[in-house]
Amino acid sequence: MTDTLDSAPAAAAGTPASVASVICAPRGATRTAKSWGAEAAKRMLMNNLDPEVAERPDDLVVYGGTGRAARSWAAYEAIVRTLDELEPDETLLVQSGKPVGVFRTHEWAPRVLIANSNLVGDWATWPEFRRLEDLGLTMYGQMTAGSWIYIGTQGILQGTYETFAAVARSLGRTSTGSATGSTIPADDLRGTLTLTAGCGGMGGAQPLAVTMNGGAVLIVDVDRTRLDRRVAHGYLDEVADDLDAAVARVTAARDAGEALSVGVEGNAAEIFPELLARGIRIDIVTDQTSAHDPLSYLPIGTAVADWQADAARDPEDFTRRARESMAAHVRAMVGFQDAGAAVFDYGNSIRREAELGGYDRAFSFPGFVPAYIRPLFAEGKGPFRWVALSGDPEDIAKTDRAVAELFPEDAALHRWLQKAGEQVHFEGLPARICWLGYQERHLAGLRFNEMVASGELSGPVVIGRDHLDAGSVASPYRETESMADGSDAIADWPLLNALLNTASGASWVSIHHGGGVGIGRSIHAGQVCVADGTALAAEKLARVLVNDPGTGVMRHVDAGYDRAREVAAERGLTVPMW
């Protein structure tokens, strides 16, 4: 997400900031740690802080405004040192970015167990979190920042791509053809214009996701450098000099049925109302600013250069003004919906923040999960991401082909892999993501392990996922919004997911609080496995990559979703009381 503070929080101090500029994960098949589980964790931690990957590596911030990979430079160095020394039957415990203990376990146990930002209920507020953070006692781990499996903007790209494909299908357009006379498939956005905001590490996936689906998109960001970075990395086509030029470019592209993404510098809380007042025809509206943290959303009237100082000087007043601006932002989004646009929250808590800012219609539009993604979750489908520890892009090309061969009938997957191979710019270690479901992910994991063992790949592969997942999140404003049985806020499910992945042999497991929706609003769990070509890795992969998405099916069976019950019956999942 974007709209982030540009300066380092005090707690990130320790080693001089210039050290971060040279962090780059080792490549190749030679390790310095005593196991590939520990080596992979070290490389992925370092990859999170590669300047190609992280939004503000000098501050240890990976993405999301304040999502860090480690609590301080001293903690980072201690983690790296400990991972190199870790025995194959030992486990490192990391408490909110700080290594706190090493214990003897066994080779099936995770090499690292991570807990980030977790606070007891009554204390789970931003002011209390910041007080504890200022004391050096915790950090915000976001989702994949603090669990060391961030892969740059690509990490959320397919989920965003799948969402916009679902949006296209929901529009109910007939295939009557575009302005150019060609037929428009039901899941194509040709002839539509999307308006959104936030072009940082997460939100920066939006423009490419829209153009991959054939649409035109205008994206707003307060920070020109964010827009320029997305252009450099191939996620955004161009940046306009002003709003008039931007509108002219995207409306012309829409009318011609062309795919085009244009960025414009400005505050969404001002630009969205301006576009609504002008009567510009917008078909789809969403947002991925860092609204989950009011200090990471720039209020109207505050310059980017003054952002960090203003927030630090009076956090309460800054929060009040940020929420008032979010109220204006969301009021305009509701206005577009009233005018006929498809409008949805993309999981950043902006509706709740706008409500706190005084706007009583903030929840007039839905979140993207209940609106578009939940049917996939009921099948255990979700993000399956992998990283070539060799650093060789050809390893990703080979694994892309392997995945396509494993699932020859999945036309949507094939289309995605082709588009990703042609259009995705690697950031840091080469990586890929696709969405696979229950009883599918382990097939890919085992195939990768065989390719490592045979030498077809030039090094081990890390396999993980984002926390935009079917069974590992309790997030009432995002993944678990509007559950059929009303269980939106039940947090037992992600805890069970983490426990099961630990028991199943994941290489590292994490439990987080807050994520992309903010303190007090979610509990989520992550897992990562390593395919190093060994028989032990194959056994672990066969369990983790079945059990992990299986918790998503289980969770949706329990909530009463018919499709989840069908999948459980078809694929042999035991749910005792169903």
C-alpha positions in Angstrom: 0.0 0.0 0.0 1.1 3.6 -0.2 0.7 7.0 1.4 3.6 6.1 3.7 5.8 8.1 6.0 9.2 8.8 4.4 11.4 8.8 7.6 12.6 6.1 9.9 10.8 5.4 13.1 13.2 5.7 16.1 13.0 2.0 16.9 14.7 1.1 13.6 17.9 2.8 14.8 21.2 0.9 15.6 23.3 0.1 12.6 23.8 3.1 10.2 21.1 3.3 7.6 23.6 3.0 4.8 24.0 -0.7 5.6 20.6 -1.4 4.3 21.5 -0.1 0.8 23.9 -3.1 0.3 21.6 -5.9 1.6 21.1 -8.5 -1.0 20.3 -12.1 -0.5 23.0 -14.6 -1.4 22.4 -16.6 -4.6 23.3 -20.1 -5.7 23.3 -23.6 -4.3 26.0 -23.1 -1.6 24.8 -22.3 1.9 26.5 -20.9 4.9 23.8 -22.0 7.4 23.7 -25.6 8.7 20.4 -26.5 7.0 18.4 -25.2 4.0 15.6 -24.3 6.3 17.8 -21.8 8.2 19.5 -20.7 5.0 16.2 -20.0 3.2 14.9 -18.0 6.2 18.0 -15.9 6.2 17.9 -15.3 2.4 14.3 -14.4 2.5 14.8 -12.0 5.4 17.6 -10.3 3.4 15.5 -10.3 0.3 12.8 -8.5 2.1 15.3 -5.6 2.7 16.8 -5.6 -0.8 16.3 -2.1 -2.2 14.7 -3.7 -5.2 12.0 -5.1 -2.9 11.6 -2.9 0.2 9.8 0.5 0.2 12.2 2.0 2.8 15.0 -0.5 3.4 17.1 1.9 5.4 14.3 2.0 8.0 13.7 -1.8 7.9 10.2 -1.0 6.4 9.3 -3.4 3.6 5.8 -2.2 2.7 2.5 -1.0 4.1 3.7 2.2 5.7 5.3 0.6 8.8 5.6 -3.1 8.0 9.1 -4.1 9.1 11.2 -7.2 8.6 13.1 -6.8 11.9 12.7 -4.6 15.0 16.1 -2.9 14.8 19.4 -3.3 13.0 20.9 -5.0 16.0 18.0 -7.5 16.0 18.4 -8.0 12.2 22.1 -8.8 12.6 21.4 -11.1 15.5 18.8 -13.0 13.5 21.2 -13.5 10.6 24.0 -14.6 12.9 21.7 -17.0 14.8 20.4 -18.6 11.6 23.9 -19.3 10.4 24.7 -21.0 13.7 21.3 -22.8 14.0 21.5 -26.6 14.2 19.2 -28.7 12.0 17.3 -29.8 15.1 16.9 -26.4 16.7 14.2 -23.7 16.4 14.7 -19.9 16.7 11.9 -17.9 18.3 11.4 -14.3 17.0 9.2 -12.0 19.0 8.1 -9.0 17.0 11.3 -8.8 14.9 13.7 -9.6 17.8 15.4 -13.1 18.2 14.6 -14.1 21.8 15.6 -17.8 22.1 16.9 -21.0 20.5 15.6 -24.3 21.6 16.3 -27.9 20.7 13.4 -29.5 18.9 13.8 -31.9 15.9 14.3 -31.9 12.2 10.6 -31.9 11.4 10.1 -28.8 13.5 10.2 -25.3 12.0 13.6 -23.7 12.0 11.9 -20.4 12.9 8.7 -19.5 14.8 7.6 -15.9 14.6 5.0 -13.8 16.5 4.4 -10.2 15.5 2.5 -7.3 17.0 0.2 -9.5 19.1 -1.5 -7.6 22.0 -4.1 -8.7 24.5 -7.6 -7.5 23.5 -8.2 -4.5 25.7 -4.7 -3.2 24.8 -5.0 -3.7 21.1 -5.2 -0.1 20.0 -2.9 2.1 17.9 -2.0 4.4 20.8 -1.0 1.6 23.0 0.9 -0.2 20.2 2.8 2.9 19.4 3.7 3.4 23.1 5.1 -0.1 23.3 6.9 0.4 19.9 8.5 3.6 21.2 9.8 1.6 24.1 11.4 -0.9 21.7 9.1 -3.7 22.8 7.3 -4.6 19.5 7.1 -3.8 15.8 4.5 -3.9 13.1 5.0 -6.9 10.9 2.2 -6.2 8.4 1.8 -9.7 6.8 4.7 -10.9 4.7 7.2 -8.2 5.9 7.6 -9.6 9.3 7.3 -13.2 8.1 10.0 -12.9 5.5 8.1 -14.0 2.4 7.4 -10.7 0.7 8.3 -10.9 -3.1 7.7 -7.3 -4.1 4.6 -5.9 -5.8 4.2 -9.2 -7.6 3.2 -10.8 -4.3 -0.4 -9.4 -4.4 -0.6 -9.1 -8.2 -2.4 -12.3 -9.0 -4.9 -11.8 -6.2 -5.6 -8.4 -7.5 -5.8 -9.7 -11.1 -8.3 -12.4 -10.0 -10.3 -9.8 -8.2 -10.6 -7.5 -11.3 -11.4 -10.5 -13.5 -14.3 -11.3 -11.1 -15.3 -7.6 -11.2 -15.5 -7.9 -15.0 -17.7 -10.9 -14.8 -20.0 -9.2 -12.2 -20.7 -6.3 -14.6 -22.9 -8.6 -16.6 -21.8 -7.2 -20.0 -22.8 -9.0 -23.1 -20.1 -9.9 -25.6 -21.3 -7.4 -28.2 -17.8 -6.2 -29.0 -15.6 -3.2 -28.2 -15.2 0.1 -30.0 -12.7 -1.7 -32.3 -15.2 -4.4 -33.3 -13.7 -7.3 -31.4 -15.6 -9.6 -29.1 -15.2 -9.0 -25.3 -15.0 -12.0 -23.1 -17.0 -12.0 -19.9 -13.9 -11.6 -17.7 -12.4 -8.8 -19.7 -12.4 -5.1 -18.6 -12.0 -3.7 -22.1 -14.1 -0.5 -22.5 -14.1 0.2 -18.7 -12.3 2.8 -16.6 -11.1 2.0 -13.0 -10.3 4.7 -10.5 -8.1 3.8 -7.5 -5.5 5.2 -5.2 -2.3 4.0 -3.5 0.6 2.9 -5.7 3.1 1.6 -3.1 4.3 -2.0 -2.6 0.8 -3.4 -2.4 -1.4 -0.9 -4.2 1.2 -0.8 -7.0 -0.2 -4.1 -8.3 -3.5 -2.5 -9.2 -2.6 -0.8 -12.5 -1.0 -3.9 -14.0 -3.8 -6.1 -12.7 -6.4 -3.9 -14.5 -4.4 -3.7 -17.8 -3.8 -7.5 -17.7 -7.6 -7.7 -17.7 -7.8 -5.3 -20.6 -9.1 -2.2 -18.8 -8.0 1.4 -18.4 -7.1 2.7 -15.0 -6.3 6.0 -13.3 -4.3 5.7 -10.0 -3.7 8.5 -7.6 -0.8 8.8 -5.1 0.5 11.6 -3.0 4.1 10.6 -3.6 5.4 11.0 -7.1 8.4 8.7 -6.4 6.0 5.8 -5.8 4.4 6.3 -9.2 7.8 6.6 -10.9 9.0 3.4 -9.3 6.0 1.5 -10.6 6.7 2.8 -14.1 10.3 1.7 -13.8 9.2 -1.8 -12.7 6.6 -2.2 -15.3 3.5 -2.0 -13.1 2.3 1.4 -14.4 2.4 2.6 -18.0 2.9 6.3 -17.5 2.5 9.3 -15.1 0.6 12.4 -16.2 1.7 15.9 -15.4 -1.7 16.9 -14.1 -5.3 15.6 -13.5 -6.7 17.0 -16.8 -4.0 15.2 -18.8 -4.5 12.0 -16.9 -8.3 12.1 -17.4 -7.9 12.7 -21.1 -5.5 9.8 -21.5 -7.6 7.2 -19.6 -10.9 8.2 -21.0 -9.6 8.0 -24.6 -8.1 4.6 -23.8 -11.5 3.4 -22.4 -13.4 4.6 -25.4 -11.0 2.9 -27.7 -11.1 -0.4 -25.8 -7.4 -0.1 -25.0 -5.5 -1.3 -21.9 -3.7 1.7 -20.3 -2.6 2.7 -16.8 -2.0 6.3 -15.9 -0.8 7.7 -12.5 -1.3 11.2 -11.2 0.2 12.8 -8.2 -2.3 14.1 -5.7 -4.4 13.3 -2.6 -7.2 10.9 -3.3 -9.3 12.7 -0.7 -9.3 15.7 -3.0 -9.1 14.1 -6.4 -11.9 11.5 -6.0 -14.5 14.2 -5.0 -13.2 16.4 -7.9 -13.7 13.7 -10.5 -17.2 12.9 -9.0 -18.1 16.6 -9.3 -16.9 16.7 -12.9 -19.3 13.9 -13.8 -16.5 11.7 -15.2 -17.9 8.3 -16.1 -16.1 5.8 -13.9 -17.0 2.1 -14.1 -15.0 0.7 -11.1 -13.7 2.4 -8.0 -11.5 1.0 -5.2 -8.5 2.0 -3.1 -5.3 0.7 -1.6 -3.9 3.6 0.4 -2.4 2.8 3.8 -5.6 3.7 5.5 -5.2 0.9 8.1 -2.9 3.2 10.0 -4.1 6.9 10.2 -0.5 8.1 10.6 0.3 6.5 7.2 -2.5 8.4 5.4 -1.8 12.0 4.4 -4.5 14.4 5.4 -5.7 17.2 3.1 -3.6 20.3 3.6 -0.4 18.5 4.8 2.6 18.4 2.4 4.4 15.2 1.9 7.6 16.9 3.1 5.9 17.7 6.5 4.2 14.3 6.9 6.5 12.6 9.4 7.1 15.7 11.5 3.4 16.5 11.7 2.5 12.9 12.6 5.2 12.8 15.3 4.4 16.2 16.8 0.7 15.5 17.5 -0.4 11.9 16.6 -3.9 12.4 17.9 -4.6 15.5 15.8 -3.0 14.0 12.8 -5.2 10.9 13.2 -8.3 13.1 13.5 -7.4 15.0 10.3 -6.5 11.8 8.4 -9.8 10.3 9.3 -11.7 13.4 8.2 -9.8 13.1 4.9 -10.7 9.5 4.6 -14.3 10.4 5.2 -14.1 12.7 2.2 -12.4 10.0 0.2 -15.0 7.4 1.0 -17.9 9.8 0.6 -16.8 10.2 -3.0 -16.5 6.5 -3.5 -20.1 6.1 -2.3 -21.1 8.9 -4.7 -19.6 6.9 -7.6 -21.5 3.9 -6.4 -24.7 5.9 -6.3 -23.9 6.9 -9.9 -23.7 3.3 -11.0 -20.1 2.3 -10.6 -18.9 -1.0 -9.1 -17.2 0.1 -5.8 -15.4 -2.1 -3.3 -13.0 -1.9 -0.4 -9.7 -3.6 -1.1 -9.0 -4.6 2.5 -7.3 -1.6 4.0 -9.9 -0.6 6.6 -10.7 2.7 4.9 -14.4 2.3 5.5 -14.0 2.0 9.3 -11.5 4.9 9.4 -14.0 7.0 7.4 -16.8 6.0 9.8 -14.6 7.2 12.7 -14.0 10.4 10.7 -17.8 11.1 10.8 -19.1 9.6 7.6 -22.1 7.4 8.4 -22.5 5.7 5.0 -18.9 4.3 4.9 -20.1 0.7 4.7 -22.4 1.3 1.8 -20.1 -0.7 -0.4 -18.7 -4.2 0.3 -15.2 -5.5 0.8 -13.7 -7.4 -2.1 -13.7 -10.8 -0.4 -17.4 -11.2 0.1 -18.1 -9.4 -3.2 -15.7 -11.4 -5.4 -13.3 -13.8 -3.8 -15.2 -16.0 -1.3 -16.2 -18.7 -3.8 -12.5 -19.3 -4.4 -11.8 -19.4 -0.6 -14.5 -22.1 -0.2 -12.4 -24.3 -2.5 -9.3 -23.7 -0.5 -7.9 -21.6 -3.4 -5.4 -18.9 -2.5 -1.9 -17.5 -3.0 0.8 -20.0 -3.8 4.1 -18.2 -4.2 7.6 -19.5 -4.7 11.1 -18.0 -4.9 14.2 -19.3 -6.6 17.0 -19.2 -4.0 19.5 -19.7 -6.9 18.7 -16.2 -8.1 18.4 -17.6 -11.6 15.3 -16.4 -13.5 15.4 -19.5 -15.6 14.4 -21.5 -12.6 11.2 -19.5 -12.5 10.6 -20.1 -16.2 11.1 -23.9 -15.6 8.7 -24.0 -12.7 6.1 -21.9 -14.6 6.2 -24.6 -17.3 6.0 -27.4 -14.6 2.9 -25.8 -13.0 1.2 -25.5 -16.4 1.9 -29.1 -17.2 0.5 -30.2 -13.8 -2.9 -28.5 -14.4 -3.5 -28.7 -18.2 -7.2 -28.1 -17.9 -7.0 -24.8 -15.9 -7.3 -22.2 -18.7 -7.3 -19.3 -16.2 -4.1 -20.5 -14.6 -2.4 -20.9 -18.0 -3.5 -17.4 -19.1 -2.1 -16.0 -15.8 1.3 -17.8 -16.1 1.7 -16.5 -19.7 0.9 -12.9 -18.8 3.1 -13.0 -15.7 6.0 -14.5 -17.7 5.7 -11.7 -20.2 4.9 -8.7 -18.0 6.1 -9.2 -14.4 9.4 -7.5 -13.4 11.3 -9.5 -10.8 12.2 -7.6 -7.6 15.0 -9.2 -5.7 15.2 -12.9 -5.9 13.2 -14.2 -8.9 9.7 -15.3 -7.8 6.3 -16.2 -9.0 2.8 -16.5 -7.5 -0.4 -18.2 -8.7 -3.6 -19.3 -7.0 -4.0 -23.0 -6.4 -6.5 -24.9 -4.2 -6.8 -27.8 -1.8 -5.1 -31.0 -3.1 -3.3 -29.0 -5.8 -0.5 -27.1 -4.1 1.4 -30.1 -2.9 1.6 -31.4 -6.5 3.5 -28.3 -7.4 5.7 -28.4 -4.3 6.6 -32.1 -4.9 7.4 -31.4 -8.5 9.7 -28.5 -7.6 11.5 -30.7 -5.1 12.0 -33.4 -7.8 13.4 -30.7 -10.1 15.9 -29.6 -7.4 16.9 -33.2 -6.7 17.5 -33.9 -10.4 19.5 -30.7 -11.0 16.9 -29.4 -13.4 16.8 -26.3 -11.1 20.0 -24.7 -10.0 19.1 -24.3 -6.4 16.4 -24.9 -3.8 12.9 -23.2 -3.9 11.1 -21.5 -1.1 7.3 -22.0 -1.2 4.9 -19.8 0.9 1.9 -17.6 0.5 0.5 -14.3 1.4 -2.0 -14.1 4.2 -4.9 -13.2 1.8 -5.9 -16.8 2.4 -8.9 -19.0 2.9 -8.2 -20.5 6.3 -5.4 -18.6 8.1 -7.0 -15.2 8.8 -9.6 -13.7 11.1 -10.2 -10.2 9.6 -13.8 -8.9 9.8 -13.0 -6.0 7.4 -11.2 -8.2 4.9 -10.9 -12.0 4.5 -13.7 -13.0 7.0 -16.1 -10.1 6.3 -19.7 -11.2 6.2 -19.2 -14.9 6.9 -22.4 -16.9 6.4 -22.5 -18.0 10.1 -21.5 -14.6 11.5 -18.1 -15.9 12.7 -16.2 -13.0 11.2 -14.1 -12.2 14.3 -13.5 -15.7 15.6 -9.6 -15.9 15.7 -9.3 -19.6 16.6 -9.0 -20.4 12.9 -5.6 -18.8 12.2 -4.2 -20.1 15.4 -5.2 -23.6 14.5 -3.7 -23.0 11.0 -0.4 -22.0 12.6 -0.4 -25.0 15.0 -1.2 -27.4 12.2 1.5 -26.1 9.9 4.0 -26.3 12.8 3.0 -30.0 13.3 3.1 -30.7 9.6 6.7 -29.6 9.1 6.7 -26.1 7.7 10.2 -24.5 7.6 8.9 -21.4 9.4 5.6 -20.4 10.8 4.3 -17.0 11.9 1.3 -15.5 13.8 0.6 -11.8 13.3 -1.8 -9.1 14.5 -3.0 -6.2 12.5 -1.8 -6.8 8.9 -3.2 -4.7 6.2 -6.3 -3.6 8.3 -4.7 -2.3 11.5 -4.2 -2.9 15.1 -7.2 -4.6 16.7 -8.7 -5.8 13.4 -7.1 -9.1 12.5 -5.2 -12.1 13.5 -3.4 -14.0 10.7 -0.9 -16.8 10.3 1.7 -17.6 7.7 3.8 -20.6 6.6 6.9 -21.2 4.4 8.4 -24.5 3.2 11.7 -25.2 1.5 12.0 -27.6 -1.4 15.7 -28.6 -1.2 15.5 -31.9 -3.1 15.7 -34.2 -0.1 13.3 -37.0 0.8 12.6 -35.2 4.1 11.6 -32.1 2.3 9.2 -34.1 0.1 7.5 -35.6 3.2 7.1 -32.2 4.7 5.7 -30.6 1.5 3.2 -33.5 1.0 1.7 -32.6 4.4 2.0 -28.8 4.7 0.8 -28.0 1.2 -2.3 -30.2 1.7 -3.1 -29.3 5.3 -2.6 -25.5 4.9 -5.2 -24.9 2.2 -7.3 -27.7 3.8 -7.9 -25.5 6.8 -9.6 -23.0 4.4 -12.0 -25.7 3.2 -12.6 -26.8 6.9 -13.2 -23.2 8.0 -15.8 -22.7 5.2 -17.4 -26.1 5.8 -17.9 -25.1 9.4 -19.4 -21.7 8.3 -22.0 -23.5 6.1 -20.7 -22.9 2.6 -22.2 -25.6 0.2 -19.2 -25.4 -2.2 -16.8 -26.1 0.7 -18.8 -29.1 1.7 -18.7 -30.4 -1.9 -14.9 -29.9 -2.0 -14.5 -31.7 1.3 -16.5 -34.6 0.1 -14.8 -34.8 -3.3 -11.3 -34.5 -2.0 -11.4 -36.6 1.2 -11.3 -33.9 3.9 -12.6 -35.2 7.3 -14.7 -32.7 9.2 -16.1 -34.6 12.2 -19.4 -32.7 12.9 -20.5 -32.0 9.4 
